[in-house]
Amino acid sequence: MAIHELAGQLPDPTTLENIPALISAYYTLTPDAANAGQRVSFGTSGHRGSALKRTFNEAHILAITQAVCELRAKDGIEGPLYLGADTHALSEPAQRTALEVLVANNVHVRVAKGGAFTATPAVSHAILLWNREHTGSERADGIIITPSHNPPADGGFKYNPPHGGPADTSETSKVEQRANELLAAGNVDVKRVPYAEALTSPLVEEYDYVAAYVDHLGEILDMEAIAKSGLRLGVDPLGGASLSLWQPIADKYGLNLTVVNRCVDPTFRFVPRDKDGKIRMDCSSPWAMSVLLNMRDKFDLCFACDPDSDRHGIVTADGLMNPNHYLSVCAWYLLRTRTGWPEGCGIGKTVVTTDMLNRVGDMLQRKVVETPVGFKWFVPLLSSGECGFCCEESAGGSFLCFDGSTWSTDKDGPLLCLLAAEMMAKEQASPSELYRRLTAELGVPVYQRLDSPADTATRSRVKALTADDVALKDLGGSPVTQVLTHAPGNNAAIGGLKVVSKDGWFAVRPSGTEDICKLYTESFRDEDHLKAIQAAAQDFLAKLLK
């Protein structure tokens, strides 16, 4: 995909999303349940869409929320449901719709104190805090209204069951099927009360997500070391929900931290355009992060989160760190310093995340558990302590508390940002410097993901690929050693495939949230070898899909 000519530039005000039209479309446009493209569809991170395309409208949220209510009732969940929403324009109306349905179904709902925006990891952490002391029917679960880093016109809906992480496929398939049944019947079986009635219902109570999250950070990070270091920290919430966390964190722990942008605006006019010319609040994108990159000389370390705060972006004096590089350093640092973790606990990674993590695991004599894409696969690994650190290449990760207990089972952007400050304080070197030391010992990987537009038929074909489809015997000059359609860590389907040689690999899979196919490639030789792997992969796909 070519780099758009406007990438890295702030958007022209005349091109910004028409928010009144978007909100109006949420209420006035009705999806066609007979149109597959307008039905409820849970990808790797819940249901996402846009009101303007009739893929995220009030009818969808009514149906999905009712389906969640029925699922939790069937599962015997009677504890509170933690409800949160990010700063996307569609999140507020969707949260109101959801609340109307939840109250009508007699669900006890905890909403953010003062109507604040809520970070995804704060919801996960809140669920786990409650469930430490409540079991059986008293267990809690949660809903997060967010499309993550998607453009301003998008909305999203995620359900987190009592384990605190993203719902697994068995649960989301039930929600999806029931929601589409309701949608097809015109939502006549959806229970609902007026919003004003829901808001004043005794079933609804405010909950201080910020305090619950901030007050416990000392259980998982050496906040004292960060404070004593005096590191000048700069943070850009990118107009997202993490804005509510940063100042309380700085105040409570005495950090030298500056929030460089406190704006919240659903047009996200202050976020530079991404590589394809769209406004996308992706904190792992050098184009979207160009404003923060331009001020990095004012700080010792900078970082950012996406709107729902489940992703991290780390900026050192060297620039924006590639997520794979940073995650490799995190694994190396954590497995050396967290002596209270379960003995022998390992690293969890997706099959498309850098193999540098495998080399770190080998060096430290720790296992590496590889899963398909999606943080939901890490829930049992973090809950059991089998893995102390779990991560994926799209700048997402979480890890255990000092004592080995579970902090969150969803991606946690602020946590990974603050970990960068801790390791810089303790190691007296920036994360990018630590990565250079690591590669001097383990080799220098070259990694790139290529995205290509793909229609529904193409994405379905890629998702259904089998090992028999691969005739490749050679990859960039090295013999093919493995063709994977299932993840080696849990034998779950990848939803695509991965072709491996001893010094490089490629993987292809369709996006679960966008009309693209993703080609992941990595070489442990050099750029030329990476290009050879990419050429082999693209030739394979061209012949397969012609």
C-alpha positions in Angstrom: 0.0 0.0 0.0 1.6 3.3 -1.1 2.1 6.1 1.4 -0.5 8.8 1.0 0.8 12.3 0.1 -0.9 13.7 3.2 0.4 11.2 5.6 1.9 12.8 8.7 0.0 16.1 8.1 -2.7 17.5 10.2 -6.1 17.3 8.4 -7.7 20.2 6.6 -10.6 21.4 8.8 -12.9 21.2 5.7 -12.2 17.4 5.5 -13.1 16.5 9.0 -15.9 14.1 9.9 -19.4 15.7 10.1 -20.2 14.6 13.6 -23.8 15.8 13.7 -24.5 13.8 10.5 -22.8 10.8 12.0 -24.8 10.9 15.2 -28.0 11.5 13.3 -27.2 8.4 11.1 -26.8 6.3 14.3 -30.4 7.0 15.2 -32.1 7.4 11.8 -30.5 4.8 9.5 -31.6 1.2 9.9 -29.4 -1.7 8.8 -30.8 -4.3 6.4 -30.7 -7.6 8.2 -30.8 -9.4 4.9 -27.5 -7.7 3.9 -24.6 -9.7 5.3 -22.4 -6.6 5.3 -24.9 -4.8 7.6 -25.4 -7.6 10.2 -23.6 -7.9 13.5 -20.1 -9.4 13.1 -17.6 -10.0 15.8 -14.0 -9.9 14.6 -10.9 -10.2 16.7 -12.0 -7.2 18.9 -15.8 -7.1 18.9 -18.2 -5.6 16.5 -17.1 -2.5 14.6 -18.7 -0.3 11.9 -20.0 3.1 11.0 -23.5 4.6 11.3 -23.1 6.1 7.9 -22.6 2.6 6.4 -25.4 1.1 8.4 -23.0 -1.1 10.2 -23.0 0.6 13.6 -26.5 2.0 14.4 -28.9 2.0 17.3 -30.5 -1.2 16.0 -27.1 -3.0 16.2 -26.5 -1.9 19.8 -30.0 -2.7 21.0 -29.6 -6.3 19.5 -26.0 -6.9 20.8 -26.7 -5.6 24.3 -29.9 -7.8 24.6 -27.8 -10.7 23.4 -25.2 -10.1 26.0 -27.9 -9.8 28.7 -29.3 -13.2 27.7 -25.8 -14.7 27.6 -24.9 -13.5 31.1 -28.2 -14.7 32.4 -27.7 -18.2 30.9 -24.2 -18.2 32.4 -25.5 -17.4 35.8 -23.8 -14.0 36.1 -25.6 -11.7 38.5 -22.8 -9.4 39.6 -22.3 -5.9 38.3 -21.5 -5.2 34.7 -18.8 -2.6 34.3 -19.7 -0.3 31.4 -17.1 2.0 29.7 -16.8 4.0 26.6 -14.0 5.9 24.8 -13.9 9.2 23.0 -15.2 8.3 19.5 -18.3 10.2 18.6 -20.5 7.0 18.3 -19.4 5.8 21.8 -21.6 8.1 23.7 -24.9 7.3 22.0 -24.1 3.6 21.9 -23.4 3.7 25.7 -26.8 5.3 26.3 -28.5 2.7 24.2 -26.7 -0.1 26.0 -27.7 1.3 29.4 -31.3 1.4 28.4 -31.2 -2.3 27.5 -29.1 -3.3 30.5 -31.4 -1.7 33.0 -34.5 -3.1 31.3 -33.0 -6.6 31.8 -32.4 -5.9 35.5 -28.6 -5.8 35.2 -26.7 -3.9 37.9 -24.5 -1.5 35.9 -21.4 0.4 37.1 -20.7 3.5 34.9 -17.8 5.9 35.1 -17.8 8.5 37.8 -18.9 11.9 36.5 -19.5 10.4 33.0 -15.8 10.2 32.3 -14.4 8.3 29.4 -13.0 4.9 30.3 -9.9 3.1 29.3 -10.3 -0.6 28.2 -7.6 -1.8 30.7 -9.4 0.0 33.5 -12.6 -2.0 32.8 -10.6 -5.3 32.7 -8.8 -4.4 36.0 -12.2 -3.4 37.6 -13.7 -6.8 36.7 -10.8 -8.7 38.1 -10.8 -6.6 41.3 -14.4 -7.5 42.0 -14.0 -11.1 41.1 -11.1 -11.6 43.5 -13.7 -11.6 46.3 -16.8 -12.7 44.4 -17.5 -16.0 42.8 -20.4 -18.0 41.3 -23.4 -15.9 40.5 -21.9 -12.8 42.1 -19.2 -12.6 39.4 -18.9 -9.4 37.3 -18.3 -8.8 33.6 -18.1 -5.8 31.3 -18.9 -3.9 28.1 -16.5 -1.5 26.4 -17.9 0.8 23.7 -14.9 1.5 21.4 -13.5 0.8 18.0 -10.0 1.2 19.4 -7.7 3.2 17.0 -10.2 3.2 14.1 -11.1 6.4 12.3 -13.5 9.0 13.8 -16.6 7.7 11.9 -16.3 4.3 13.4 -17.9 2.7 16.5 -17.2 -0.5 18.4 -18.7 -2.8 21.0 -16.7 -5.4 23.0 -17.9 -7.8 25.7 -15.5 -8.9 28.5 -16.9 -11.9 30.5 -15.9 -12.6 34.1 -12.3 -13.5 33.3 -11.8 -9.8 32.4 -10.5 -10.2 28.9 -12.0 -10.2 25.4 -14.8 -12.8 25.0 -13.6 -15.9 23.2 -15.0 -17.2 19.9 -17.6 -19.5 21.5 -19.1 -16.5 23.4 -18.9 -14.0 20.6 -20.5 -16.4 18.2 -23.5 -16.8 20.5 -23.8 -13.1 20.9 -23.5 -12.5 17.1 -26.0 -15.2 16.2 -28.6 -14.0 18.8 -28.1 -10.3 17.9 -28.7 -11.1 14.2 -31.8 -13.0 15.1 -33.1 -10.0 17.0 -32.1 -7.7 14.3 -33.9 -9.7 11.6 -37.1 -9.7 13.7 -37.0 -5.9 14.1 -35.7 -6.0 17.7 -39.2 -6.7 18.9 -37.8 -8.9 21.7 -35.3 -6.3 22.9 -36.1 -5.0 26.4 -35.6 -1.3 26.8 -36.5 1.6 29.1 -36.1 5.3 28.4 -32.7 6.7 29.0 -33.8 9.1 31.7 -35.4 6.2 33.6 -32.2 4.1 33.2 -30.0 6.9 34.4 -32.0 7.3 37.7 -32.5 3.6 38.2 -31.1 2.1 41.5 -29.5 -0.5 39.3 -27.0 2.1 38.0 -24.2 3.4 40.2 -21.1 5.4 39.5 -17.7 3.8 39.8 -14.3 5.4 40.1 -12.4 3.6 37.4 -9.5 6.0 37.7 -8.9 5.5 41.4 -9.2 1.8 41.1 -6.6 1.7 38.4 -4.2 4.4 39.6 -4.1 3.3 43.3 -3.0 -0.2 42.4 -0.1 0.6 40.0 2.4 0.1 42.8 1.5 -3.6 42.7 2.8 -4.0 39.2 5.3 -1.2 38.5 8.2 0.3 40.5 6.6 3.7 40.6 9.1 4.9 43.3 12.0 4.2 40.9 10.4 6.2 38.2 9.7 9.1 40.5 13.3 9.1 42.0 14.8 9.0 38.5 13.4 12.5 37.7 12.9 11.4 34.1 11.1 14.0 32.0 8.1 12.2 30.6 5.8 13.4 27.9 2.5 11.8 27.0 0.0 12.3 24.3 -3.4 10.6 24.9 -4.3 11.2 21.2 -7.6 12.6 22.4 -8.5 9.3 24.1 -9.6 7.8 27.3 -6.2 7.6 28.9 -6.3 11.4 29.4 -8.3 10.9 32.6 -5.5 8.7 34.0 -2.2 10.6 33.4 -2.5 13.5 35.8 -3.8 11.4 38.7 -0.8 9.0 38.1 1.6 11.9 38.0 0.1 13.5 41.2 -0.1 10.3 43.2 3.4 9.0 42.5 5.3 12.3 42.0 6.3 11.8 38.4 7.8 14.5 36.2 5.2 14.0 33.6 3.7 16.4 31.1 0.5 15.8 29.2 1.3 17.5 25.9 -2.3 17.4 24.5 -5.4 17.6 26.6 -7.8 18.0 23.8 -10.8 15.7 23.3 -12.6 16.3 20.1 -14.5 13.5 18.2 -13.1 14.8 14.8 -9.6 14.1 16.2 -8.5 17.1 14.2 -5.2 17.2 16.2 -4.1 13.7 15.0 -1.9 13.7 11.8 -3.2 11.5 8.9 -2.0 7.9 8.8 -0.1 6.3 6.0 -3.3 5.9 3.9 -4.4 9.5 4.4 -7.1 8.6 7.0 -7.2 10.0 10.5 -6.4 6.9 12.5 -5.3 7.2 16.2 -2.7 4.5 15.9 0.1 5.2 18.4 2.4 2.7 16.7 2.2 4.7 13.4 5.0 7.2 12.8 2.6 9.3 10.7 -0.1 9.5 13.3 2.6 10.1 16.0 4.5 12.8 14.1 3.4 15.6 16.4 4.8 13.8 19.5 7.9 12.8 17.5 8.6 16.4 16.8 8.7 17.3 20.4 10.8 14.4 21.7 13.9 16.5 22.3 12.0 18.2 25.2 11.7 14.9 27.1 13.8 11.9 28.1 11.0 9.6 27.1 7.6 10.1 25.4 4.6 7.8 25.0 1.1 7.7 23.7 -2.1 5.5 23.8 -4.9 5.0 21.3 -8.5 6.2 22.2 -9.5 3.3 24.3 -5.9 3.0 25.7 -5.2 -0.6 25.0 -2.2 0.2 22.8 1.1 1.9 23.5 3.5 4.0 21.5 7.1 4.5 22.8 9.2 7.4 21.7 12.9 7.7 22.7 15.6 10.0 21.4 16.0 7.6 18.5 12.3 8.0 17.4 9.2 5.9 17.6 10.0 2.3 18.6 8.7 -0.5 16.4 6.3 -2.4 18.6 8.1 -5.7 18.0 11.3 -4.1 19.2 9.8 -2.7 22.4 7.9 -5.9 23.2 11.1 -7.9 22.9 12.8 -5.6 25.4 9.8 -5.8 27.7 10.0 -9.6 27.7 13.8 -9.5 28.4 13.4 -7.0 31.2 10.4 -8.5 32.9 11.5 -12.1 33.0 14.8 -11.0 34.6 13.3 -8.6 37.2 10.0 -10.1 38.3 11.3 -12.7 40.8 7.9 -13.2 42.4 6.4 -14.6 39.3 5.5 -18.3 39.1 8.6 -20.4 38.5 9.2 -21.0 34.8 6.4 -18.8 33.6 6.9 -17.8 30.0 6.1 -15.4 27.2 2.8 -15.4 25.3 2.9 -14.1 21.7 0.8 -14.3 18.5 2.2 -16.2 15.5 2.6 -12.9 13.6 4.7 -11.2 16.4 8.4 -11.1 16.0 10.5 -14.3 16.5 12.9 -12.2 18.5 10.6 -13.1 21.4 11.4 -16.8 20.7 15.1 -16.0 20.9 14.6 -14.0 24.1 12.8 -17.1 25.5 15.6 -19.4 24.5 18.2 -17.1 26.0 16.4 -16.9 29.4 15.3 -20.6 29.2 11.6 -19.7 29.3 8.9 -21.2 27.1 7.2 -19.2 24.4 3.5 -19.9 23.8 2.3 -18.9 20.3 -1.4 -18.2 19.7 -3.6 -16.9 16.8 -4.1 -13.1 16.6 -6.3 -11.7 19.3 -5.7 -10.9 22.9 -8.5 -13.3 23.9 -6.1 -16.2 23.5 -3.9 -14.8 26.3 -6.6 -14.8 28.9 -5.9 -18.4 30.3 -2.1 -17.8 30.1 -2.3 -14.6 32.3 -5.0 -16.0 34.6 -3.1 -19.1 35.4 0.4 -17.5 35.5 1.6 -19.9 32.7 2.9 -16.7 31.0 4.1 -13.6 32.9 4.0 -11.4 29.8 1.7 -11.6 26.8 1.8 -9.4 23.7 1.0 -8.9 20.0 2.7 -7.0 17.3 -0.1 -4.4 17.1 1.4 -2.7 20.2 -0.6 -4.5 22.8 0.5 -6.3 25.9 -0.1 -6.9 29.6 1.8 -8.7 32.4 1.5 -10.0 35.9 1.8 -8.1 39.2 5.0 -8.4 41.2 3.5 -11.2 43.3 2.4 -13.1 40.2 -1.3 -12.2 40.5 -3.3 -11.1 37.4 -3.4 -7.3 36.7 -5.6 -7.3 33.6 -6.5 -9.8 30.9 -6.8 -7.2 28.2 -4.2 -5.0 26.5 -3.0 -2.2 28.7 -1.5 0.8 27.0 -0.6 3.0 30.0 0.9 0.0 31.8 3.3 -0.7 28.9 4.1 3.1 28.7 5.0 3.3 32.3 7.1 0.1 32.1 9.3 2.0 29.6 9.9 4.6 32.2 10.6 2.0 34.9 13.2 0.1 32.8 14.8 3.4 31.8 15.1 4.4 35.4 16.4 1.0 36.5 18.7 0.1 33.6 20.0 3.7 33.0 19.3 3.3 29.3 16.3 4.0 27.0 14.3 1.1 25.6 15.8 1.6 22.2 19.3 1.4 23.6 18.4 -1.8 25.4 17.0 -3.2 22.1 20.3 -2.5 20.4 22.1 -4.4 23.2 19.7 -7.3 22.7 20.2 -7.5 19.0 23.9 -7.4 19.4 23.5 -10.8 21.2 20.6 -12.3 19.4 20.7 -10.9 15.8 18.9 -8.1 14.1 15.5 -9.0 12.6 13.9 -7.0 9.8 10.1 -7.0 10.0 7.3 -5.5 7.9 3.6 -5.8 7.6 2.0 -5.1 4.2 -1.7 -4.4 3.9 -3.7 -4.8 0.7 -7.4 -4.0 -0.1 -9.4 -7.2 -0.1 -13.1 -7.9 -0.7 -15.2 -10.3 1.2 -14.5 -13.2 -1.2 -10.7 -12.7 -1.0 -10.7 -12.5 2.8 -12.8 -15.7 3.0 -10.4 -17.5 0.7 -7.3 -16.4 2.7 -9.0 -17.4 6.0 -9.7 -20.9 4.6 -6.1 -21.6 3.4 -4.6 -25.0 4.2 -1.1 -26.4 4.1 -2.1 -28.2 0.9 -2.3 -24.8 -0.8 1.4 -24.2 -0.3 3.8 -25.6 -2.8 6.7 -23.4 -1.8 9.8 -25.4 -1.0 12.1 -22.4 -0.6 11.7 -19.1 1.1 14.3 -16.4 0.3 16.9 -19.0 -0.4 16.2 -21.2 2.7 14.2 -24.4 2.7 10.7 -24.2 4.1 10.6 -26.0 7.5 7.0 -25.4 8.5 3.6 -24.5 7.1 1.3 -23.6 9.9 -2.5 -23.2 9.8 -2.9 -23.7 13.6 -1.0 -21.9 16.3 1.6 -24.2 18.0 0.8 -22.9 21.4 -2.8 -24.0 21.6 -3.6 -25.6 18.2 -6.2 -23.0 17.4 -6.8 -22.0 13.8 -4.7 -19.0 12.7 -7.4 -17.9 10.2 -4.7 -17.9 7.4 -1.3 -19.5 7.3 2.3 -19.0 8.2 5.3 -20.3 6.2 8.6 -20.7 8.1 12.2 -21.2 7.3 15.2 -21.1 9.7 15.9 -17.5 9.1 12.7 -15.9 8.1 8.9 -16.4 7.6 5.7 -14.9 6.3 2.1 -15.1 7.4 -1.1 -14.0 5.7 -4.5 -13.4 7.3 -7.6 -11.2 6.7 -8.3 -8.4 9.0 -11.2 -8.9 11.3 -12.1 -5.2 11.4 -11.2 -3.7 8.0 -11.5 -4.6 4.3 -7.8 -5.6 4.0 -5.6 -8.6 4.0 -2.4 -8.5 6.1 0.9 -9.9 5.0 3.5 -10.2 7.8 7.1 -10.8 7.0 10.3 -11.2 9.0 14.0 -11.9 8.2 16.9 -12.5 10.5 19.4 -11.7 7.7 18.8 -8.3 6.0 16.5 -6.1 4.0 17.3 -7.9 0.7 16.4 -11.2 2.3 13.1 -9.7 3.6 12.3 -8.4 0.1 12.9 -11.9 -1.3 10.5 -13.3 1.3 7.9 -10.7 0.4 8.3 -11.4 -3.3 7.8 -15.2 -2.7 4.8 -14.5 -0.5 3.2 -12.1 -3.0 3.8 -14.4 -5.9 2.2 -17.3 -3.9 -0.9 -15.2 -3.1 -1.2 -13.8 -6.7 -1.3 -17.3 -8.1 -3.6 -18.6 -5.5 -6.1 -15.8 -5.7 -6.2 -15.0 -9.4 
